[in-house]
Amino acid sequence: LNSYSGWALCAEGFMLDMPILTTVGALIGCSGAALTKIMCDAMNRDILSVILGGYGTKSSGKGEAMTFEGEVTQTSIDETCSLLMESESVIIVPGYGLAVAKGQYPLKEMVDVLRSA
C-alpha cells in the first residue's frame, strides 16, 4: 500500500509538473517496494501473488469447517499470579500488539516484581 501511494504521488507530481512531488513519490514508492520484497521473503510468498492480492488463486473457503480438539483449561487472575510466582522461568514473546497497547511498561513492572520475589 505504501508503494502504491508513492507511485501515485509520483505520477501526480509528473502530471502537475511539480518535481518535488515526483521525487518524494519515487522515494516513497521505492522504499515501499523494498519493504514489500523483504516482507514477501519473510512470509515465503511470491511477490506477484501479494501484488495481485490472490487473484486467480483457488478459494480456500470450501469444505467442512475445521474442528478443534483438546481440553480447555481455565484459570483466574489469582491462579495465574501464583503460577507465575512459583515458576522457575518464564518466556515472554512480545509482539506488535504489545507495543501498540504500550504494554511494555506494565510488563517490565511485572518482570521486576517476579525477579524480586
C-alpha angles and dihedrals in degrees: 000000000000090000093050093049090049093052090047090053090048091053091046091052090049093050093046092044092238109142094192092059090047092050096045091045091051091050092049092045094050095046091047091050091050091049090049091052092049092049092048090053090049092050092043091235132136112254091225092058090050093049093047090047096228095311110164095015125123117266113250095198097088127098134034123331117260115258121217119216130193143068128301116223115197122196135181128228091259092052091048091051092050091047090052093047093049096046121102095214136009125198115208117191108194119207140185092277091060091056094045091051090045087234095145091088097054088042091056090050090052091049090050091051092048092049093049093049 
